[in-house]
Amino acid sequence: LFRACCPFFFLETIFLFVFQCDKYKTGVIDGSACSSLCAKETLYFGKCLSTKPNNQMYLGIWGNLQGVIKCQMEETIHLDLGTELEPRKEIVLFDKPTRGTTVQKFKEMVYGLFKRKLGEQGNLSELVNLILSVADGNKDGRVSLPEAKSAWALLQLNEFLLMVILQDKEHTPKLMGFCGDLYVMERVAYTSLYGISLPWILELFIPSSFRRSMDQWFTPSWPRKAKIAIGLLEFVEDIFHGPYGNFLMCDTSAKNLGYNDKYDLKMVDMRKIVPEINLKELFKNRHCESDLDCVYGTDCRTLCDQSKMKCTTEIIQPNLAKVCQLLKDYLLRGAPSEIREELEKQLYSCIALKVTANQMEMEHSLILNNLKTLLWKKISHTNDS
């Protein structure tokens, strides 16, 4: 069952398997992957991808398909407590919904959760119906109590919610199945913008400046980098004031982005992409002494109001500015001479974009479209397009 699992996390892997399958066999949880994992044994854990015990992530083999198995590995935002991390056993006990809950009551629970996470949206009822169709793992036309418990646990996770909301979008990995708070997603061939991956123990001893230089040596050809970058800009469009509100990218590091064999961008890790309204609620009552106290993830920052010693709720940088900062060195290295000056100019204009700027949404759309157009014109007649 466990192929090449990280030795440090072997016990965690065994616990994960036993915990999920015990809950499934006793009728507590159910989902589209439960039978394959626990009864038919056609879903296998492969290589361990975790670097921390609470980040349970593995390559998965499901029949003749490859995927990535993840299990409740997010730092969940708790609006009522203002805390960001609790042990896994504390977060999910599969205690909701309770026995006797009707489908209508469950729909009301999900609607209330979305209202808190996403704010007042006119089409939340459509999203609730979409969730119910996903929760119906065996596709028998109804949601059982064990399926509802699994769906409720998974809906606490940003990544799972985003995969459902963006299930028809090109740059979001497909959800393959779930069981309890374990879910299986599409495997992405290349799991970083850069082409080199080192064992974590070596990463500890390599200076960050030298690591950045190494990254730049191992990248695809420039036209392929341009295609990947266009995909990232399209993903920013997908989550910027989409059908269910605005989502903020709070960790835009290259390791969270990947691409497939056709050099189409695919998100690898979306745990730190959170609803804007959710994040504002988190910051609203946070005590601070400096701006350093007003950070979520690595890239979502507000200011500290020294008069109140509280964080403000306005995120400083929009997603597009953070993405352009990430893409600057990636795209300028090896850029064709005839567009390099214009590309550099547009990237710096993008990086300077602020949430508080007048007509920010108009500037956001203009800069994003200009960048996509410039890149696409250069590669549209090449094999890489």
C-alpha positions as a printed NumPy array, in Angstrom:
array([[  0.   ,   0.   ,   0.   ],
       [  2.667,   2.536,   0.968],
       [  5.287,   2.913,  -1.751],
       [  8.473,   4.846,  -0.974],
       [  6.833,   6.821,   1.824],
       [  9.012,   9.316,   3.704],
       [ 10.336,   7.389,   6.718],
       [  9.673,  10.262,   9.116],
       [  5.987,  10.255,   8.206],
       [  5.379,   6.513,   7.936],
       [  3.281,   6.403,  11.109],
       [  1.3  ,   9.45 ,   9.987],
       [  0.562,   7.685,   6.691],
       [ -0.626,   4.537,   8.455],
       [ -2.772,   6.622,  10.812],
       [ -4.289,   8.523,   7.89 ],
       [ -5.245,   5.322,   6.056],
       [ -6.618,   3.568,   9.146],
       [ -8.497,   6.663,  10.333],
       [-10.241,   7.292,   7.013],
       [-11.097,   3.655,   6.331],
       [-12.337,   3.034,   9.872],
       [-14.697,   6.001,   9.528],
       [-15.831,   4.743,   6.119],
       [-16.418,   1.147,   7.221],
       [-18.406,   2.273,  10.265],
       [-20.618,   4.457,   8.078],
       [-19.434,   7.83 ,   9.39 ],
       [-18.036,   9.151,   6.074],
       [-18.376,   8.326,   2.412],
       [-17.205,   9.748,  -0.891],
       [-16.26 ,   8.92 ,  -4.446],
       [-12.807,   7.627,  -3.421],
       [-13.736,   5.676,  -0.273],
       [-14.577,   2.359,  -1.906],
       [-11.432,   2.408,  -4.055],
       [ -9.248,   3.281,  -1.054],
       [-10.731,   1.008,   1.592],
       [-12.603,  -1.845,  -0.11 ],
       [-11.462,  -2.396,  -3.695],
       [ -7.866,  -1.296,  -2.946],
       [ -7.488,   0.324,  -6.35 ],
       [ -6.353,   3.671,  -4.903],
       [ -2.78 ,   3.493,  -3.635],
       [ -0.528,   5.876,  -1.75 ],
       [  2.679,   6.418,  -3.725],
       [  5.717,   8.591,  -3.039],
       [  5.419,  10.865,  -0.028],
       [  5.612,  14.549,  -0.989],
       [  5.337,  15.95 ,   2.541],
       [  8.056,  17.947,   4.249],
       [  6.12 ,  18.474,   7.499],
       [  4.014,  16.021,   9.52 ],
       [  0.848,  18.135,   9.215],
       [  1.253,  18.391,   5.418],
       [  0.051,  14.977,   4.353],
       [  0.503,  14.79 ,   0.591],
       [  1.366,  11.816,  -1.582],
       [  1.483,  10.76 ,  -5.177],
       [ -1.524,   8.559,  -5.778],
       [ -2.26 ,   5.743,  -8.204],
       [ -5.956,   5.182,  -8.896],
       [ -6.407,   2.369, -11.355],
       [ -4.458,   3.493, -14.408],
       [ -4.558,   7.197, -13.426],
       [ -2.033,   9.215, -11.451],
       [ -3.025,  11.932,  -9.025],
       [ -1.997,  13.661,  -5.812],
       [ -3.595,  12.642,  -2.497],
       [ -3.974,  15.39 ,   0.087],
       [ -5.497,  15.309,   3.529],
       [ -6.591,  18.27 ,   5.686],
       [ -3.29 ,  20.082,   5.4  ],
       [ -4.433,  23.693,   5.565],
       [ -3.99 ,  26.314,   8.21 ],
       [ -7.704,  26.892,   8.587],
       [ -8.873,  30.436,   9.248],
       [-11.219,  30.54 ,  12.224],
       [-13.294,  33.703,  12.117],
       [-14.592,  33.388,  15.643],
       [-11.217,  32.826,  17.343],
       [ -8.923,  34.71 ,  14.995],
       [ -6.443,  31.841,  15.07 ],
       [ -4.862,  30.249,  12.046],
       [ -3.707,  26.785,  13.   ],
       [ -5.103,  23.938,  15.035],
       [ -4.064,  20.291,  15.181],
       [ -5.817,  18.105,  12.647],
       [ -7.757,  16.079,  15.227],
       [ -9.23 ,  19.294,  16.634],
       [-10.406,  20.63 ,  13.261],
       [-12.433,  17.775,  11.853],
       [-14.335,  15.204,  13.881],
       [-16.954,  14.538,  11.174],
       [-19.564,  15.658,  13.687],
       [-21.587,  17.748,  11.22 ],
       [-24.206,  17.449,   9.969],
       [-25.845,  15.396,  12.702],
       [-28.156,  12.434,  12.254],
       [-31.653,  13.556,  11.379],
       [-30.455,  16.527,   9.337],
       [-32.524,  16.862,   6.177],
       [-31.07 ,  17.705,   2.77 ],
       [-32.794,  21.089,   2.99 ],
       [-31.187,  21.755,   6.383],
       [-27.785,  20.718,   5.012],
       [-28.244,  23.113,   2.093],
       [-28.978,  25.883,   4.614],
       [-25.796,  24.98 ,   6.537],
       [-23.714,  25.156,   3.35 ],
       [-25.387,  28.409,   2.33 ],
       [-24.576,  29.935,   5.729],
       [-20.949,  28.798,   5.463],
       [-20.592,  30.36 ,   2.021],
       [-22.212,  33.572,   3.219],
       [-19.558,  33.841,   5.944],
       [-16.685,  32.898,   3.636],
       [-17.723,  34.673,   0.438],
       [-20.093,  37.406,   1.572],
       [-23.457,  38.341,   0.122],
       [-23.547,  36.915,  -3.382],
       [-26.688,  36.713,  -5.475],
       [-25.79 ,  33.291,  -6.847],
       [-24.821,  31.417,  -3.681],
       [-27.763,  29.066,  -4.19 ],
       [-26.193,  27.925,  -7.473],
       [-22.929,  27.182,  -5.663],
       [-24.799,  25.206,  -3.   ],
       [-26.395,  23.053,  -5.704],
       [-22.985,  22.567,  -7.316],
       [-21.574,  21.38 ,  -3.98 ],
       [-24.429,  18.917,  -3.555],
       [-23.726,  17.428,  -6.983],
       [-20.039,  16.982,  -6.024],
       [-20.972,  15.549,  -2.616],
       [-23.064,  12.852,  -4.312],
       [-20.01 ,  10.648,  -4.71 ],
       [-21.79 ,   7.536,  -5.971],
       [-24.03 ,   9.586,  -8.302],
       [-27.245,   7.996,  -7.094],
       [-29.087,  11.316,  -7.157],
       [-29.06 ,  11.939,  -3.4  ],
       [-26.586,  12.997,  -0.706],
       [-26.341,  10.529,   2.174],
       [-25.379,  11.584,   5.713],
       [-21.821,  10.122,   5.387],
       [-21.362,  11.98 ,   2.072],
       [-22.608,  15.186,   3.688],
       [-20.13 ,  14.795,   6.582],
       [-17.263,  14.415,   4.109],
       [-18.417,  17.386,   2.05 ],
       [-18.781,  19.576,   5.155],
       [-15.237,  18.744,   6.313],
       [-13.796,  19.481,   2.867],
       [-15.676,  22.763,   2.476],
       [-13.64 ,  24.206,   5.356],
       [-10.595,  23.994,   3.05 ],
       [ -9.793,  26.836,   0.661],
       [ -8.217,  24.592,  -1.947],
       [-11.154,  22.195,  -2.158],
       [-13.651,  25.051,  -2.423],
       [-11.624,  26.693,  -5.188],
       [-11.353,  23.442,  -7.142],
       [-15.145,  23.168,  -7.098],
       [-15.743,  26.827,  -7.995],
       [-13.153,  26.772, -10.795],
       [-13.721,  23.182, -11.932],
       [-14.265,  24.252, -15.551],
       [-11.228,  26.548, -15.68 ],
       [ -8.14 ,  25.42 , -17.57 ],
       [ -5.533,  26.269, -14.944],
       [ -7.176,  24.617, -11.925],
       [ -6.307,  20.955, -11.239],
       [ -9.294,  18.646, -11.555],
       [-10.81 ,  17.069,  -8.471],
       [-10.688,  13.294,  -9.003],
       [-12.405,  12.147,  -5.826],
       [-12.595,  12.357,  -2.035],
       [-13.143,  10.354,   1.143],
       [-13.728,  12.172,   4.414],
       [-11.281,  15.083,   4.46 ],
       [ -8.926,  13.28 ,   2.072],
       [ -9.13 ,  14.304,  -1.562],
       [ -7.423,  13.304,  -4.799],
       [ -6.543,  15.898,  -7.408],
       [ -5.034,  15.839, -10.879],
       [ -1.271,  15.332, -10.937],
       [  0.744,  18.126, -12.553],
       [  3.821,  17.022, -14.497],
       [  6.093,  19.93 , -13.469],
       [  5.539,  21.239,  -9.964],
       [  7.445,  24.511, -10.068],
       [  8.023,  27.326, -12.542],
       [ 11.654,  26.244, -12.465],
       [ 13.085,  22.988, -13.708],
       [ 15.177,  21.876, -10.745],
       [ 14.058,  20.242,  -7.528],
       [ 16.447,  19.469,  -4.682],
       [ 16.026,  17.315,  -1.566],
       [ 14.804,  19.48 ,   1.302],
       [ 17.934,  18.756,   3.362],
       [ 20.107,  20.341,   0.64 ],
       [ 17.835,  23.382,   0.473],
       [ 18.804,  24.201,   4.062],
       [ 22.463,  24.72 ,   3.146],
       [ 22.15 ,  26.598,  -0.168],
       [ 22.201,  30.421,   0.131],
       [ 18.973,  31.969,  -1.18 ],
       [ 20.829,  34.194,  -3.673],
       [ 22.625,  31.177,  -5.178],
       [ 19.357,  29.211,  -5.212],
       [ 17.694,  31.992,  -7.258],
       [ 20.549,  31.845,  -9.762],
       [ 20.203,  28.08 , -10.013],
       [ 16.479,  28.456, -10.629],
       [ 17.091,  30.761, -13.57 ],
       [ 19.476,  28.274, -15.193],
       [ 16.848,  25.509, -15.203],
       [ 13.834,  26.963, -16.967],
       [ 12.003,  26.118, -20.201],
       [ 12.779,  28.06 , -23.376],
       [ 11.544,  31.66 , -23.422],
       [  8.481,  31.04 , -25.67 ],
       [  7.408,  28.275, -23.304],
       [  7.951,  30.522, -20.298],
       [  5.775,  33.126, -22.023],
       [  2.989,  30.573, -22.498],
       [  3.182,  29.556, -18.824],
       [  3.089,  33.245, -17.828],
       [ -0.026,  33.857, -19.946],
       [ -1.667,  30.97 , -18.11 ],
       [ -0.818,  32.544, -14.754],
       [ -2.28 ,  35.881, -15.863],
       [ -5.442,  34.049, -16.953],
       [ -5.675,  32.407, -13.523],
       [ -5.445,  35.844, -11.906],
       [ -8.426,  36.828, -14.067],
       [-10.326,  33.73 , -12.933],
       [-10.113,  34.646,  -9.24 ],
       [-10.331,  38.457,  -9.541],
       [-13.96 ,  39.402,  -8.839],
       [-15.182,  36.101, -10.249],
       [-18.721,  34.747,  -9.947],
       [-18.337,  34.194,  -6.182],
       [-16.244,  37.197,  -5.201],
       [-12.577,  38.078,  -5.081],
       [ -9.909,  35.606,  -3.927],
       [ -6.456,  36.708,  -2.754],
       [ -3.2  ,  34.881,  -3.442],
       [ -1.329,  34.908,  -0.137],
       [  1.663,  32.827,  -1.243],
       [  2.825,  33.436,  -4.818],
       [  6.049,  31.458,  -4.628],
       [  7.127,  29.461,  -7.692],
       [  6.688,  26.14 ,  -5.861],
       [  2.916,  26.652,  -5.813],
       [  2.742,  26.88 ,  -9.605],
       [  3.388,  24.167, -12.16 ],
       [  2.708,  23.264, -15.761],
       [  1.89 ,  20.238, -17.877],
       [  3.656,  18.677, -20.862],
       [  2.062,  21.278, -23.162],
       [  3.378,  24.123, -20.965],
       [ -0.1  ,  25.103, -19.8  ],
       [  0.015,  26.575, -16.306],
       [ -1.551,  24.447, -13.564],
       [ -1.884,  25.459,  -9.943],
       [ -0.125,  22.987,  -7.651],
       [ -1.02 ,  24.375,  -4.23 ],
       [ -4.018,  26.667,  -3.614],
       [ -4.195,  26.44 ,   0.171],
       [ -3.214,  30.078,   0.601],
       [ -5.693,  31.475,  -1.931],
       [ -8.447,  32.798,   0.308],
       [-11.706,  34.723,  -0.081],
       [-11.09 ,  38.454,   0.378],
       [-13.984,  38.872,   2.795],
       [-12.656,  35.966,   4.879],
       [ -9.217,  37.572,   5.109],
       [-10.586,  41.008,   6.01 ],
       [-12.524,  39.414,   8.86 ],
       [ -9.331,  37.766,  10.084],
       [ -7.416,  41.062,  10.138],
       [-10.264,  43.17 ,  11.542],
       [ -9.574,  42.54 ,  15.222],
       [ -5.943,  41.461,  15.076],
       [ -3.713,  43.251,  17.572],
       [ -0.514,  44.691,  16.12 ],
       [  2.532,  46.652,  17.118],
       [  3.993,  46.993,  13.622],
       [  3.096,  46.183,  10.021],
       [  4.919,  42.858,  10.457],
       [  2.018,  41.69 ,  12.634],
       [ -0.435,  42.244,   9.78 ],
       [  0.596,  39.43 ,   7.43 ],
       [ -1.175,  36.251,   6.356],
       [  0.811,  33.64 ,   4.448],
       [  3.79 ,  35.391,   2.909],
       [  2.132,  37.884,   0.571],
       [ -1.137,  39.21 ,   2.024],
       [ -0.316,  42.303,   4.023],
       [ -2.19 ,  45.193,   5.589],
       [ -0.968,  48.118,   7.69 ],
       [ -0.927,  48.474,  11.45 ],
       [ -3.044,  51.384,  12.685],
       [ -0.817,  52.636,  15.491],
       [ -3.586,  54.752,  17.02 ],
       [ -5.745,  51.659,  17.596],
       [ -3.018,  49.012,  17.655],
       [ -5.166,  47.034,  15.217],
       [ -4.495,  45.831,  11.685],
       [ -6.362,  47.603,   8.918],
       [ -8.392,  45.393,   6.58 ],
       [ -7.286,  46.705,   3.164],
       [ -4.79 ,  44.352,   1.501],
       [ -1.923,  46.455,   0.103],
       [ -1.043,  44.593,  -3.106],
       [ -3.48 ,  43.042,  -5.577],
       [ -2.803,  39.562,  -6.948],
       [ -1.598,  40.938, -10.275],
       [  1.199,  43.01 ,  -8.712],
       [  2.462,  39.99 ,  -6.754],
       [  2.334,  37.761,  -9.833],
       [  4.259,  40.32 , -11.912],
       [  6.932,  40.486,  -9.215],
       [  7.28 ,  36.717,  -9.471],
       [  7.373,  36.791, -13.28 ],
       [  9.823,  39.7  , -13.66 ],
       [ 13.108,  37.754, -13.604],
       [ 11.447,  34.683, -15.092],
       [ 10.317,  36.512, -18.243],
       [ 13.117,  39.069, -18.664],
       [ 15.844,  36.426, -18.695],
       [ 16.166,  35.375, -22.349],
       [ 13.42 ,  37.732, -23.568],
       [ 13.662,  38.646, -27.288],
       [ 15.522,  41.956, -27.698],
       [ 12.713,  43.543, -29.73 ],
       [ 10.206,  43.316, -26.849],
       [ 12.466,  43.332, -23.794],
       [ 12.217,  47.098, -23.126],
       [  8.427,  47.16 , -23.476],
       [  8.057,  43.99 , -21.432],
       [ 10.184,  45.393, -18.62 ],
       [  8.178,  48.635, -18.643],
       [  4.877,  46.803, -18.4  ],
       [  6.085,  44.484, -15.66 ],
       [  7.251,  47.386, -13.498],
       [  3.947,  49.213, -14.057],
       [  2.217,  46.038, -12.947],
       [  4.354,  45.645,  -9.814],
       [  3.544,  49.25 ,  -8.83 ],
       [ -0.216,  48.581,  -8.901],
       [ -1.863,  49.269,  -5.528],
       [ -5.275,  48.245,  -4.245],
       [ -5.94 ,  51.788,  -3.021],
       [ -5.187,  53.448,  -6.381],
       [ -7.959,  55.372,  -8.102],
       [ -9.66 ,  53.314, -10.79 ],
       [ -7.626,  50.26 ,  -9.703],
       [ -9.928,  47.802, -11.457],
       [ -9.564,  49.647, -14.756],
       [ -5.775,  49.808, -14.406],
       [ -5.722,  46.136, -13.403],
       [ -7.596,  45.08 , -16.548],
       [ -5.544,  47.344, -18.815],
       [ -2.161,  46.157, -17.502],
       [ -3.197,  42.505, -17.535],
       [ -4.501,  42.673, -21.109],
       [ -1.428,  44.578, -22.33 ],
       [  0.895,  41.953, -20.869],
       [ -1.061,  39.04 , -22.321],
       [ -1.219,  40.723, -25.73 ],
       [  2.52 ,  41.48 , -25.801],
       [  3.452,  37.909, -24.879],
       [  0.882,  36.273, -27.133],
       [  1.901,  38.284, -30.206],
       [  5.468,  37.056, -29.781],
       [  4.623,  33.359, -29.496],
       [  1.331,  33.018, -31.396],
       [  3.073,  31.796, -34.567],
       [  5.502,  29.422, -32.852],
       [  5.144,  25.739, -32.073],
       [  5.033,  26.619, -28.37 ],
       [  1.693,  28.398, -28.679]])
